[in-house]
Amino acid sequence: MIIDLHRALQVTAFLLIGFSFNFAHAFIATNPSLPVTKRLTIQPIVVANNDGLSQSTFMGDPSDEIEIRNWVSSIWSQAGIGVSWLAPEFRNDTFINYGDSPFNGVRPVSDLDVIVASAGSDPANAMDSHLLRMFFVQIVPGQESLSSYSIAGRAQVDESGSAMFVGADLPGAQSMGESLGNQIIARVIAHEIGHNLDLPHVNSAENLMRIDLGEFPTLNARLSSQQVTTARQSRFATAIPEPNVISAVFAATGCLIARHRRRVRSNYRINR
């Protein structure tokens, strides 16, 4: 998926008027939230060249990052899925960042699998198999070099990896007083997460998984009931323990600790 903010706002005067309600002055349109009983965990990986230069944009400054994450969470709350982010990792690798021929047309789509494989995995870490790895790069596989007001993404379907390009001027970009840039970033990130959760593209004007956004307000991000079911069944959407289960675990742990303390104190008195 690719979106250019300037192009989106300059389509036609008619569409621009429509965007004043749905695009620039409103919010990302979703269905009502469901109780959050599943969780995704994302590991962002911010890439630079081998020499440390040309580091890719992540999500802008801390306030932009918070807003983008909140929008992503809002989108996926309609499926009852929470989104957690780990601290970004930083990596210097020119191939991951640009590919072999960074200024020669479209980057091969096949580069995505190579990028994701480079992350490796830890078989001893149970969480590792449920982790979504999101690489922030300068050129996304399947795309060419884009403007500083653009965003593009490509994700593996029903697999753990994705690559994102965020133009340096897009985070925090304003339109008619609204942080439209952050909302666009959040929508594209949420779209790519959908692919990781086994959601294909659809031809529905208001759907999160629609790919061709040229004729429709970009900020529509609804999910159908079937998409919600599919996403929640993904192995990457792990169950959140119910509060009573957590309480029972803590209660049992507390009893064990109390018993252990009593034993220690008894032994202490006897030995003294």
C-alpha positions in Angstrom: 0.0 0.0 0.0 1.2 3.5 -0.8 -0.2 6.9 0.0 1.1 10.4 -0.8 -0.4 13.1 1.3 0.0 15.9 -1.2 -1.5 13.8 -4.0 -4.4 12.7 -1.8 -5.2 16.3 -1.0 -5.0 17.5 -4.6 -7.1 14.9 -6.4 -10.0 17.2 -7.3 -11.8 20.1 -5.7 -14.8 17.9 -5.2 -12.9 15.2 -3.4 -11.1 17.9 -1.3 -14.5 19.2 -0.1 -15.5 15.6 0.8 -12.2 15.2 2.7 -12.9 18.2 4.8 -15.5 16.0 6.6 -14.1 12.5 6.3 -10.4 13.1 5.8 -9.0 16.3 7.2 -11.4 17.3 10.0 -12.6 13.9 11.2 -11.0 10.7 12.5 -10.3 7.3 11.3 -13.7 5.7 10.7 -14.0 2.2 12.3 -16.8 0.1 13.7 -17.5 0.2 17.5 -14.8 -1.3 19.7 -15.1 -4.8 21.1 -13.8 -5.9 24.5 -10.1 -6.4 24.1 -9.3 -10.0 24.8 -6.5 -10.6 22.3 -3.1 -8.9 21.9 -0.5 -8.3 19.2 3.1 -7.5 20.0 5.1 -5.6 17.4 8.9 -5.3 17.3 9.8 -2.2 15.2 13.3 -2.3 13.6 14.6 1.0 12.3 17.2 0.6 9.6 20.1 2.7 8.4 22.9 2.0 5.9 26.0 0.0 6.8 27.8 3.3 7.7 24.9 4.4 9.9 23.7 7.1 7.5 20.3 7.4 5.8 18.4 6.1 8.9 14.8 5.5 8.0 12.0 7.5 9.7 10.2 5.7 12.4 7.1 7.7 13.7 8.4 11.2 14.2 8.9 12.8 17.6 7.5 11.2 20.8 4.2 13.0 20.6 3.6 11.9 17.0 4.6 8.3 18.0 2.1 8.2 20.8 -0.7 9.6 18.6 0.1 7.1 15.8 0.2 4.1 18.2 -3.1 5.3 19.7 -4.7 5.4 16.3 -3.4 1.9 15.4 -4.9 0.6 18.7 -8.2 2.3 17.9 -8.4 0.7 14.5 -7.8 -2.8 15.9 -10.0 -2.4 18.9 -13.0 -3.0 16.6 -11.7 -6.6 16.5 -11.1 -6.8 20.2 -7.4 -6.8 19.6 -4.9 -4.7 21.5 -1.6 -3.7 20.0 1.6 -3.6 22.1 4.9 -2.1 20.9 8.4 -3.1 22.0 11.2 -0.6 22.1 12.6 -0.1 18.6 15.7 -2.0 17.6 18.2 -0.2 15.3 20.2 -1.9 12.6 22.8 -0.8 10.0 22.3 -2.8 6.8 22.3 -1.1 3.4 20.6 -4.0 1.6 17.7 -4.1 4.1 17.4 -0.3 3.8 17.6 0.2 0.1 18.0 -3.1 -1.7 20.8 -3.9 -4.3 19.9 -1.1 -6.7 18.3 1.7 -4.7 18.1 4.3 -7.5 17.1 2.0 -10.4 13.3 1.6 -10.5 11.1 -0.7 -8.4 12.7 -2.8 -5.6 12.0 -6.5 -6.1 9.1 -7.8 -4.0 11.2 -10.9 -3.1 13.4 -8.7 -1.0 10.8 -8.7 1.7 11.4 -12.4 2.6 15.1 -11.7 2.8 14.6 -8.7 5.1 12.3 -10.6 7.4 14.6 -13.7 7.5 17.5 -11.4 8.6 15.7 -10.9 11.9 16.2 -14.5 12.9 14.3 -16.0 15.9 15.0 -17.5 19.3 13.4 -21.0 19.6 13.8 -20.8 23.3 11.7 -17.6 23.5 8.0 -18.5 23.6 7.0 -15.0 22.7 9.3 -14.9 19.6 6.9 -17.1 17.6 4.1 -14.6 18.2 6.1 -11.4 17.4 5.3 -9.2 14.4 8.5 -7.7 13.1 8.1 -4.3 11.3 11.1 -3.0 9.4 11.3 0.8 8.7 13.3 1.2 5.5 14.0 3.8 2.8 12.5 1.7 0.0 9.8 -0.9 0.5 10.0 -4.0 -1.7 7.6 -3.6 -4.6 8.0 0.2 -4.6 10.5 2.8 -5.8 11.9 5.8 -4.0 9.1 8.0 -2.7 8.6 11.6 -1.6 9.0 12.8 2.0 5.2 13.2 2.3 4.6 9.5 1.3 4.1 6.3 3.1 4.3 2.8 1.7 4.1 -0.7 3.2 4.3 -4.4 2.3 3.6 -7.3 4.5 3.7 -11.1 4.5 0.3 -12.7 4.5 -0.2 -14.9 7.6 3.5 -14.4 8.4 5.3 -12.3 10.9 7.1 -9.6 8.8 6.5 -6.3 7.1 8.4 -3.4 5.7 7.4 0.3 6.0 8.6 3.5 4.5 7.5 6.7 6.3 8.4 9.9 4.6 10.5 12.3 6.8 7.9 15.1 6.5 4.8 13.0 7.0 4.7 12.5 10.8 3.0 15.5 12.3 2.0 16.9 8.9 -1.1 19.1 9.3 -4.1 19.7 7.1 -6.7 22.2 8.1 -5.6 22.0 11.7 -5.6 18.3 12.0 -2.6 15.9 12.2 -3.5 14.1 9.0 0.0 12.7 8.5 -0.2 10.7 11.7 -3.6 9.3 10.9 -2.4 8.2 7.4 0.6 6.5 8.9 -1.6 4.7 11.5 -4.0 3.5 8.8 -1.3 2.1 6.6 0.4 0.4 9.5 -2.9 -1.1 10.6 -3.5 -2.3 7.0 -0.2 -4.1 6.9 -0.9 -5.7 10.3 -4.1 -7.0 8.7 -2.0 -8.9 6.1 0.1 -10.5 8.9 -3.2 -11.6 10.4 -4.2 -13.4 7.1 -6.5 -10.6 5.7 -6.2 -10.2 1.9 -7.2 -7.1 0.0 -10.9 -6.5 -0.6 -12.9 -4.2 -2.9 -15.0 -2.4 -0.3 -14.8 1.4 -0.2 -14.8 1.7 3.6 -12.7 -1.3 4.5 -9.3 -1.2 6.1 -8.0 -3.8 3.6 -8.9 -1.9 0.5 -5.8 -1.2 -1.5 -7.0 1.4 -4.1 -7.8 4.5 -2.1 -7.7 7.1 -4.8 -11.4 7.5 -5.1 -12.4 7.1 -1.5 -11.6 8.9 1.8 -8.3 7.4 2.9 -9.3 7.3 6.6 -12.0 4.7 6.3 -10.7 1.6 8.2 -13.6 -0.7 8.9 -13.5 -4.5 9.3 -16.2 -6.9 8.4 -17.4 -9.5 10.9 -15.6 -12.2 8.9 -12.3 -10.2 8.9 -12.6 -9.8 12.7 -13.0 -13.6 13.1 -10.1 -14.3 10.9 -7.8 -11.8 12.6 -8.7 -13.1 16.1 -7.9 -16.6 15.0 -4.4 -15.7 13.9 -1.5 -17.3 15.9 -0.1 -13.7 16.3 -3.2 -12.6 18.2 -2.6 -14.1 21.7 -5.2 -14.4 24.4 -5.1 -11.9 27.3 -5.7 -13.7 30.6 -9.1 -12.9 32.2 -8.8 -10.8 35.4 -10.2 -13.6 37.6 -7.5 -15.9 36.2 -4.8 -13.3 37.0 -6.2 -12.8 40.4 -6.2 -16.5 41.1 -2.6 -16.7 40.0 -1.6 -13.9 42.3 -3.6 -15.3 45.1 -1.9 -18.7 44.8 1.5 -17.1 44.5 0.8 -15.0 47.5 -0.1 -18.0 49.6 3.1 -19.8 48.5 5.1 -16.7 49.5 3.4 -16.4 52.8 4.0 -20.0 53.6 7.6 -19.7 52.6 8.0 -16.7 54.9 6.4 -18.5 57.8 8.8 -21.4 57.3 11.8 -19.1 57.1 10.7 -17.3 60.3 10.1 -20.6 62.1 13.5 -21.8 61.2 15.0 -18.6 62.2 13.5 -18.7 65.7 14.5 -22.4 66.2 18.1 -21.8 65.0 18.4 -18.7 67.1 
